[in-house]
Amino acid sequence: MAASTRTVINQPPPLVGYDVFGADRVLVEAVKRHLDPVLRGGVCAELGELGRSAGSVQALEWGVLADACPPRLRSHDRFGRRVDEVEFHPAWHRLLGRGVAAGLTGGWSVPGGSVRRAAAFMVSTQVEAGHCGPLSMTHGAVPVLRSDPELAAEWEPLLTSRVYEAGLRPPLEKAGVLLGVGVAEKQAGSDVGAVATWAEPLAESGAYALTGHKWFCSAPMSDGFLVLARVGRGSVGGLTCFLVPRVLGDGGRNVFAIQRLKDKLGNRSNASAEVEFEGTWARRVSEEGRGVAVFGGLVAAARLDGVLGAAALMRQAVAQAVHHCAFRMVSGRRLVELPLMRGVLADLAVESEAATVLGMRLAAACDEGGVREGALLRLMVPVAKFWVAKRCTPLVAEALECLGGNGYVEESGLPRLLREAPSYGVWEGAGNVLALEVLGVLRREPEALDAFLREVGRSRGVDRRLDAAVRELLLELGELEGVEGRARRLVERLAVVFQGALLVRFAPPAVADAFCASRLGGEGGVSFGTLPRGLDVAAVVERARPVAV
């Protein structure tokens, strides 16, 4: 074979050895914008350290291994005794340990904690998304357990600890714990009203024995699980929230029979199990019949993490596409210099920035608190989850296409992102569930719409296309009777108007102009890369380039 055939030319260098946080101008700006000036220096330094770790060869290799070597169920030991354990590749544990140490299970009671954690969550997701699931559920469990002060006093310090301890032991003997969630059942799915698992009270105060099953129980090696069940066999009363530990206080194993692990499209590093309860010991968390209400805090937190996770996948896909095109040569020119490719990259970058700005604004609302911000969150979290999840999969597919055949190869990392992307549209409420929930909020809570309009109103008069879109939206909102059939359209308009208002205020003119022209002004096409003429697409693409810091 001639030596010349072994010479590799015109292949872009891998995007490694960089600061995932610092190289993302949009995310850095959002953190600085939403944090108190006193906190900015320390938080950005901490996020920079995490970003450099996330962009390292070692961390990226952990992500590859965790995905390529999925968990394995070990239901019985060699003697036939049930053990119900799931074995993970060591890379999974390293990723979890890094995430816990970075504070991804905390942030509730720390000034600026939600913004800091949101940025860290986006950085970590770009390494490997599956391990962020247990971290998200553990974080979301905090407001649920706070409904029982005694339980919260025991568990919250362990949930928010920055120490990760793998293995099944009595939870209160560990330095840090993780919690999972079990809600969906075979006959119920997203219809929690059809949950059939029941609980019988035991002699011990607050203790119950559960009987039933959970169809999707994620991260089954967690130290405990929040589940919903009815008190009394055959009861038609409301659902109650329970805490189910894997290991009991005396060191014995709780009844937690793992039937099988799901064979999923993506999210393959993280185990999702079918679990059966038969006399399983549980501690009641909520008042009887108040489980769904108590679960609301966890669902809202998980949905916001869905927005952030999808935005992170979008950012990583855009970063890979822009990086590739900045080095790849075609007919003597870099791909990024070709007008058609530049238009595609700019369109992708605009969508990615809009997703990040939206997610970080909602994280800031969690920190700010108050009646108005709470109302805004109740409306905009399901709106954002609906829209950003819907945009994630087509964006990642288009970014993959920018790399051509190289992007279709597993080693590029894009196929893993593409398999992961649809999960954000399925978990914690699929599109129709979210759209109907938004309608319910609009009908029940006029203060939520007021908070939305106040936020959007801050951008009034800056861009005529945004102003016109707001007027059209108000007309649609004035006709809520019979709106169910067009609920998706209404939620979509709420999302893009809100994104447009944020970009007009916070993004460079080139980005805001491109968004308003294509998403609000009706000047763009349906597919990515169909931006109208007259935009500064070069500036938009340059802003999205993962710069070396």
Buried (B, 14 or more C-beta within 10 A) or exposed (E): EEEEEEEEEEEBEEBEEBBBBBBBBBBBBBBBBBBEEEBBEEBBEBBBEBBBBBBBEEBBBBBBBBBEBBBEBEBEEEEEEBEBBBEBBEBBBBBBBBBBBBBBBBBBEBEBBBBBBBBBBBBBBBBBBBBBBBBBBBBBBBBBBBBBEEBBEBBBEBBBBBEBBBEBBBBEEBEBBBBBBBBBBEEBBBEBEEBBBBBEBEEEEBBBBBBBBBBBBBBBBBBBBBBBBBBEEEBEEBBBBBBBBBBEEEEEBBBBBBBEBBEBEBBBBBBBBBBBBEEBBBBBBBBBBBBBBBBEBBBBBBBBBBBBBBBBBBBBBBBBBBBBBBBBEEEEEBBBBBEEBBBBBBBBBBBBBBBBBBBBBBBBBBBBEEEBBBBBBBBBBBBBBBBBBBBBBBBBBBBBBBBEEBBEEEEBBBBBBBBBBBBBBBBBBBBEBBBBBBBEBBEEBEBBBBBBBEBBEEBEEBBEBBBBBBEEBEEBBEEEEEBEEBBBEBBBBBBBBBBBBBBBBBBBEBBBBBBBBBBBBEBBEEEBBEBBEEBBBBBBBBBBBBEEB
